[in-house]
Amino acid sequence: MPGYIKAENKRNLADRLDRIEGQARGIKRMVDREAYCIEILTQISSLVAASEKVASILIKDHLDHCVREAIENGEDPGEKTEELKAAIERFMRI
């Protein structure tokens, strides 16, 4: 299944994912050095928020490109919206 990410978002997403990767490594170091639990939880909260922002950007891209393209091509956008709903449900653990 082909993917699509807006060109202007691709670098932004890559940068965000690099920061998330760094955050995860930092959390591992905190665990290794037995940092205070609340400090670790605070960093995990930041990592989760950063991940959610990446997901938000991808959801917007899907709407702006895939769903819009289906509508513009005279296709039924139902398949694309169903895919999106399923992805959001998985993301939100509904």
N, C-alpha and C positions, 0 to 999 in steps of 0.2 A: 504494500500500500504506500503510494508516494506521500511524502510529507511536504509541508510548506511552512516556511517561516519568513516573514517580511525581511527584506535585506537590512533595513534599518534596525531591526530588532535582533538580528543574528549576532552581531558583535556584543550588544547589550546583554543578551542571554548568556553568551559565552563568558563574559566578564562576571556576571552574577553567579554562574555555576562555578567559576574559578574561586570566587570568594566563599561560596558554600563549601567547596572542597577544603579550602583553608580553615574554615570554621570547624569542620568535622575533624581535621587533623589537630586543631587546637584543643578541642574537647577531649580527644583521645589523650593528648599530653596532660591535660588537667586530671583525667582519671588516673593516668600512670603515676602522677606525682601526688595523688590523693588530695586534690584540692577540695575545698569546702563544697558540700553537696549543693547548696543554694547557688553558688557561683557557677557550677556546672549546669544546673537547671536553667539559669539565666541565659547561658550561652546556647543551650539547646533550644530555648524559646526563640532566640535570634535566628538560629539556623532554620527552624520551622517557618518563621515569618518570611525569611528570604526565599525558601522553597515555594511558599504560597504565592509570592510575587511572581516567580518564574511561571508557575501554573497559570496565574491570571493573564500574563502576557500571551501565553500560548492559547488560552481560551479566546482572547480577543482576536488573535491572528486567525484562528479557525473560523470565527464568525465573520471577520472582515474578508477573508479570502474564500474559504471552502464553501460556506453557506451562501455568501453573496454570489460567487461564481455559479453555483447551481441555479440560483434564481435568475441571474442574467442569461444563462444558457437555456432557459425555459424548462429546466429540469425540476423535478419535485425535490425541494430541499429537505424533505422529511428524513431521508437516510442520513444526511449530514447532521441534522439536528438531533436525531436519535443517537448517533455516535457521540455527539457532544454531551447529551444528557447522561449517557452511560458513563462517560469519562468523568463528569462532574460528580456523579453518584459514587464512583470508586474513590475519587479524590476526597470527597467529604465523608466517606464510609457510611453511606446511608443504607 
